[in-house]
Amino acid sequence: MMIARWQIDARFGHKQEVIERLQRWAREIAPQIGMTTGRLMTGSIGALEATVVHDWEIADLGELERAWTRLATIPEHAAWGKELEPHVVSGTARWEIYRIVE
């Protein structure tokens, strides 16, 4: 099991808009690519307050690759990205992949 963490920084005063758009993405787009178990977080202590993080549980890197491939075919995702863009700091989006150890 792995965690695929997507992180982005909101522009000053825009964090709530970013959160709302990510919540909508999780409801409307994520199920279309097989991402069903996720958690949304924001920076609090020791992290930038502007940072918004979405963790997704994935079985392995193959599952993530299949999700990204499907994502590229969804027109609603492209429109969502254009809608999100004015609310985020350019160049701050990134993915990190973690292995779950129990």
PyMOL commands that place a pseudoatom at each C-alpha (Angstrom):
pseudoatom trace, name=CA, resn=MET, resi=1, chain=A, elem=C, hetatm=0, pos=[0.000, 0.000, 0.000]
pseudoatom trace, name=CA, resn=MET, resi=2, chain=A, elem=C, hetatm=0, pos=[1.192, 3.514, -0.802]
pseudoatom trace, name=CA, resn=ILE, resi=3, chain=A, elem=C, hetatm=0, pos=[0.166, 7.127, -0.354]
pseudoatom trace, name=CA, resn=ALA, resi=4, chain=A, elem=C, hetatm=0, pos=[0.255, 9.446, -3.366]
pseudoatom trace, name=CA, resn=ARG, resi=5, chain=A, elem=C, hetatm=0, pos=[0.449, 12.958, -1.922]
pseudoatom trace, name=CA, resn=TRP, resi=6, chain=A, elem=C, hetatm=0, pos=[-0.426, 15.930, -4.120]
pseudoatom trace, name=CA, resn=GLN, resi=7, chain=A, elem=C, hetatm=0, pos=[0.458, 19.304, -2.655]
pseudoatom trace, name=CA, resn=ILE, resi=8, chain=A, elem=C, hetatm=0, pos=[-0.033, 22.892, -3.772]
pseudoatom trace, name=CA, resn=ASP, resi=9, chain=A, elem=C, hetatm=0, pos=[0.206, 26.340, -2.181]
pseudoatom trace, name=CA, resn=ALA, resi=10, chain=A, elem=C, hetatm=0, pos=[-2.746, 28.723, -2.250]
pseudoatom trace, name=CA, resn=ARG, resi=11, chain=A, elem=C, hetatm=0, pos=[-2.267, 32.392, -3.051]
pseudoatom trace, name=CA, resn=PHE, resi=12, chain=A, elem=C, hetatm=0, pos=[-2.709, 34.725, -0.094]
pseudoatom trace, name=CA, resn=GLY, resi=13, chain=A, elem=C, hetatm=0, pos=[-6.400, 34.944, 0.765]
pseudoatom trace, name=CA, resn=HIS, resi=14, chain=A, elem=C, hetatm=0, pos=[-7.374, 32.109, -1.618]
pseudoatom trace, name=CA, resn=LYS, resi=15, chain=A, elem=C, hetatm=0, pos=[-6.960, 28.996, 0.554]
pseudoatom trace, name=CA, resn=GLN, resi=16, chain=A, elem=C, hetatm=0, pos=[-10.703, 28.420, 1.000]
pseudoatom trace, name=CA, resn=GLU, resi=17, chain=A, elem=C, hetatm=0, pos=[-11.252, 28.561, -2.777]
pseudoatom trace, name=CA, resn=VAL, resi=18, chain=A, elem=C, hetatm=0, pos=[-8.484, 26.001, -3.276]
pseudoatom trace, name=CA, resn=ILE, resi=19, chain=A, elem=C, hetatm=0, pos=[-9.986, 23.715, -0.610]
pseudoatom trace, name=CA, resn=GLU, resi=20, chain=A, elem=C, hetatm=0, pos=[-13.459, 23.934, -2.161]
pseudoatom trace, name=CA, resn=ARG, resi=21, chain=A, elem=C, hetatm=0, pos=[-12.148, 23.153, -5.640]
pseudoatom trace, name=CA, resn=LEU, resi=22, chain=A, elem=C, hetatm=0, pos=[-10.146, 20.178, -4.362]
pseudoatom trace, name=CA, resn=GLN, resi=23, chain=A, elem=C, hetatm=0, pos=[-13.209, 18.880, -2.527]
pseudoatom trace, name=CA, resn=ARG, resi=24, chain=A, elem=C, hetatm=0, pos=[-15.198, 19.113, -5.765]
pseudoatom trace, name=CA, resn=TRP, resi=25, chain=A, elem=C, hetatm=0, pos=[-12.397, 17.327, -7.658]
pseudoatom trace, name=CA, resn=ALA, resi=26, chain=A, elem=C, hetatm=0, pos=[-12.466, 14.536, -5.057]
pseudoatom trace, name=CA, resn=ARG, resi=27, chain=A, elem=C, hetatm=0, pos=[-16.246, 14.147, -5.453]
pseudoatom trace, name=CA, resn=GLU, resi=28, chain=A, elem=C, hetatm=0, pos=[-16.568, 14.480, -9.219]
pseudoatom trace, name=CA, resn=ILE, resi=29, chain=A, elem=C, hetatm=0, pos=[-13.297, 13.538, -10.921]
pseudoatom trace, name=CA, resn=ALA, resi=30, chain=A, elem=C, hetatm=0, pos=[-11.369, 11.237, -8.566]
pseudoatom trace, name=CA, resn=PRO, resi=31, chain=A, elem=C, hetatm=0, pos=[-13.963, 8.417, -8.759]
pseudoatom trace, name=CA, resn=GLN, resi=32, chain=A, elem=C, hetatm=0, pos=[-13.651, 8.437, -12.564]
pseudoatom trace, name=CA, resn=ILE, resi=33, chain=A, elem=C, hetatm=0, pos=[-9.956, 7.523, -12.280]
pseudoatom trace, name=CA, resn=GLY, resi=34, chain=A, elem=C, hetatm=0, pos=[-10.344, 5.003, -9.453]
pseudoatom trace, name=CA, resn=MET, resi=35, chain=A, elem=C, hetatm=0, pos=[-9.154, 7.212, -6.601]
pseudoatom trace, name=CA, resn=THR, resi=36, chain=A, elem=C, hetatm=0, pos=[-11.634, 6.621, -3.806]
pseudoatom trace, name=CA, resn=THR, resi=37, chain=A, elem=C, hetatm=0, pos=[-9.759, 6.806, -0.503]
pseudoatom trace, name=CA, resn=GLY, resi=38, chain=A, elem=C, hetatm=0, pos=[-8.304, 10.224, 0.129]
pseudoatom trace, name=CA, resn=ARG, resi=39, chain=A, elem=C, hetatm=0, pos=[-7.827, 12.855, 2.771]
pseudoatom trace, name=CA, resn=LEU, resi=40, chain=A, elem=C, hetatm=0, pos=[-7.480, 16.637, 2.426]
pseudoatom trace, name=CA, resn=MET, resi=41, chain=A, elem=C, hetatm=0, pos=[-5.231, 18.593, 4.805]
pseudoatom trace, name=CA, resn=THR, resi=42, chain=A, elem=C, hetatm=0, pos=[-3.872, 22.114, 5.196]
pseudoatom trace, name=CA, resn=GLY, resi=43, chain=A, elem=C, hetatm=0, pos=[-0.746, 23.487, 6.799]
pseudoatom trace, name=CA, resn=SER, resi=44, chain=A, elem=C, hetatm=0, pos=[-0.995, 24.240, 10.496]
pseudoatom trace, name=CA, resn=ILE, resi=45, chain=A, elem=C, hetatm=0, pos=[2.113, 23.979, 12.696]
pseudoatom trace, name=CA, resn=GLY, resi=46, chain=A, elem=C, hetatm=0, pos=[5.544, 23.524, 11.154]
pseudoatom trace, name=CA, resn=ALA, resi=47, chain=A, elem=C, hetatm=0, pos=[4.082, 23.689, 7.648]
pseudoatom trace, name=CA, resn=LEU, resi=48, chain=A, elem=C, hetatm=0, pos=[3.163, 26.627, 5.458]
pseudoatom trace, name=CA, resn=GLU, resi=49, chain=A, elem=C, hetatm=0, pos=[-0.376, 27.754, 6.229]
pseudoatom trace, name=CA, resn=ALA, resi=50, chain=A, elem=C, hetatm=0, pos=[-0.976, 28.201, 2.511]
pseudoatom trace, name=CA, resn=THR, resi=51, chain=A, elem=C, hetatm=0, pos=[-0.157, 24.570, 1.728]
pseudoatom trace, name=CA, resn=VAL, resi=52, chain=A, elem=C, hetatm=0, pos=[-3.049, 22.289, 0.808]
pseudoatom trace, name=CA, resn=VAL, resi=53, chain=A, elem=C, hetatm=0, pos=[-2.329, 18.544, 0.629]
pseudoatom trace, name=CA, resn=HIS, resi=54, chain=A, elem=C, hetatm=0, pos=[-4.417, 15.713, -0.747]
pseudoatom trace, name=CA, resn=ASP, resi=55, chain=A, elem=C, hetatm=0, pos=[-3.323, 12.167, 0.200]
pseudoatom trace, name=CA, resn=TRP, resi=56, chain=A, elem=C, hetatm=0, pos=[-4.635, 9.262, -1.859]
pseudoatom trace, name=CA, resn=GLU, resi=57, chain=A, elem=C, hetatm=0, pos=[-4.294, 5.579, -0.952]
pseudoatom trace, name=CA, resn=ILE, resi=58, chain=A, elem=C, hetatm=0, pos=[-3.046, 3.494, -3.859]
pseudoatom trace, name=CA, resn=ALA, resi=59, chain=A, elem=C, hetatm=0, pos=[-2.091, -0.158, -4.101]
pseudoatom trace, name=CA, resn=ASP, resi=60, chain=A, elem=C, hetatm=0, pos=[1.085, 0.450, -6.120]
pseudoatom trace, name=CA, resn=LEU, resi=61, chain=A, elem=C, hetatm=0, pos=[2.690, 2.699, -8.726]
pseudoatom trace, name=CA, resn=GLY, resi=62, chain=A, elem=C, hetatm=0, pos=[0.841, 0.872, -11.504]
pseudoatom trace, name=CA, resn=GLU, resi=63, chain=A, elem=C, hetatm=0, pos=[-2.477, 2.003, -10.060]
pseudoatom trace, name=CA, resn=LEU, resi=64, chain=A, elem=C, hetatm=0, pos=[-1.242, 5.586, -9.963]
pseudoatom trace, name=CA, resn=GLU, resi=65, chain=A, elem=C, hetatm=0, pos=[0.007, 5.404, -13.553]
pseudoatom trace, name=CA, resn=ARG, resi=66, chain=A, elem=C, hetatm=0, pos=[-3.376, 4.060, -14.737]
pseudoatom trace, name=CA, resn=ALA, resi=67, chain=A, elem=C, hetatm=0, pos=[-5.161, 6.873, -12.848]
pseudoatom trace, name=CA, resn=TRP, resi=68, chain=A, elem=C, hetatm=0, pos=[-2.948, 9.542, -14.425]
pseudoatom trace, name=CA, resn=THR, resi=69, chain=A, elem=C, hetatm=0, pos=[-3.495, 8.034, -17.882]
pseudoatom trace, name=CA, resn=ARG, resi=70, chain=A, elem=C, hetatm=0, pos=[-7.290, 8.164, -17.426]
pseudoatom trace, name=CA, resn=LEU, resi=71, chain=A, elem=C, hetatm=0, pos=[-7.047, 11.683, -15.975]
pseudoatom trace, name=CA, resn=ALA, resi=72, chain=A, elem=C, hetatm=0, pos=[-5.563, 13.008, -19.212]
pseudoatom trace, name=CA, resn=THR, resi=73, chain=A, elem=C, hetatm=0, pos=[-8.728, 11.918, -21.074]
pseudoatom trace, name=CA, resn=ILE, resi=74, chain=A, elem=C, hetatm=0, pos=[-11.257, 13.720, -18.836]
pseudoatom trace, name=CA, resn=PRO, resi=75, chain=A, elem=C, hetatm=0, pos=[-12.287, 17.144, -20.189]
pseudoatom trace, name=CA, resn=GLU, resi=76, chain=A, elem=C, hetatm=0, pos=[-13.730, 18.149, -16.798]
pseudoatom trace, name=CA, resn=HIS, resi=77, chain=A, elem=C, hetatm=0, pos=[-10.256, 17.784, -15.285]
pseudoatom trace, name=CA, resn=ALA, resi=78, chain=A, elem=C, hetatm=0, pos=[-8.744, 20.191, -17.801]
pseudoatom trace, name=CA, resn=ALA, resi=79, chain=A, elem=C, hetatm=0, pos=[-11.517, 22.714, -17.107]
pseudoatom trace, name=CA, resn=TRP, resi=80, chain=A, elem=C, hetatm=0, pos=[-11.042, 22.254, -13.361]
pseudoatom trace, name=CA, resn=GLY, resi=81, chain=A, elem=C, hetatm=0, pos=[-7.317, 23.001, -13.677]
pseudoatom trace, name=CA, resn=LYS, resi=82, chain=A, elem=C, hetatm=0, pos=[-8.029, 26.272, -15.461]
pseudoatom trace, name=CA, resn=GLU, resi=83, chain=A, elem=C, hetatm=0, pos=[-10.540, 27.174, -12.756]
pseudoatom trace, name=CA, resn=LEU, resi=84, chain=A, elem=C, hetatm=0, pos=[-8.034, 26.378, -9.983]
pseudoatom trace, name=CA, resn=GLU, resi=85, chain=A, elem=C, hetatm=0, pos=[-5.065, 28.226, -11.520]
pseudoatom trace, name=CA, resn=PRO, resi=86, chain=A, elem=C, hetatm=0, pos=[-5.874, 31.813, -10.410]
pseudoatom trace, name=CA, resn=HIS, resi=87, chain=A, elem=C, hetatm=0, pos=[-6.033, 30.652, -6.776]
pseudoatom trace, name=CA, resn=VAL, resi=88, chain=A, elem=C, hetatm=0, pos=[-2.644, 28.926, -6.479]
pseudoatom trace, name=CA, resn=VAL, resi=89, chain=A, elem=C, hetatm=0, pos=[1.013, 29.932, -6.457]
pseudoatom trace, name=CA, resn=SER, resi=90, chain=A, elem=C, hetatm=0, pos=[2.456, 28.953, -9.818]
pseudoatom trace, name=CA, resn=GLY, resi=91, chain=A, elem=C, hetatm=0, pos=[5.067, 26.210, -9.701]
pseudoatom trace, name=CA, resn=THR, resi=92, chain=A, elem=C, hetatm=0, pos=[4.178, 24.845, -6.252]
pseudoatom trace, name=CA, resn=ALA, resi=93, chain=A, elem=C, hetatm=0, pos=[2.227, 21.739, -7.303]
pseudoatom trace, name=CA, resn=ARG, resi=94, chain=A, elem=C, hetatm=0, pos=[4.059, 18.480, -6.654]
pseudoatom trace, name=CA, resn=TRP, resi=95, chain=A, elem=C, hetatm=0, pos=[3.529, 14.781, -6.082]
pseudoatom trace, name=CA, resn=GLU, resi=96, chain=A, elem=C, hetatm=0, pos=[5.268, 12.711, -3.410]
pseudoatom trace, name=CA, resn=ILE, resi=97, chain=A, elem=C, hetatm=0, pos=[4.846, 8.956, -3.094]
pseudoatom trace, name=CA, resn=TYR, resi=98, chain=A, elem=C, hetatm=0, pos=[5.168, 7.182, 0.274]
pseudoatom trace, name=CA, resn=ARG, resi=99, chain=A, elem=C, hetatm=0, pos=[5.200, 3.495, 1.124]
pseudoatom trace, name=CA, resn=ILE, resi=100, chain=A, elem=C, hetatm=0, pos=[3.033, 2.525, 4.090]
pseudoatom trace, name=CA, resn=VAL, resi=101, chain=A, elem=C, hetatm=0, pos=[4.973, 0.474, 6.638]
pseudoatom trace, name=CA, resn=GLU, resi=102, chain=A, elem=C, hetatm=0, pos=[3.105, -1.231, 9.436]
for i in range(1, 102): cmd.bond("trace and resi %d" % i, "trace and resi %d" % (i + 1))
show_as sticks, trace
zoom trace
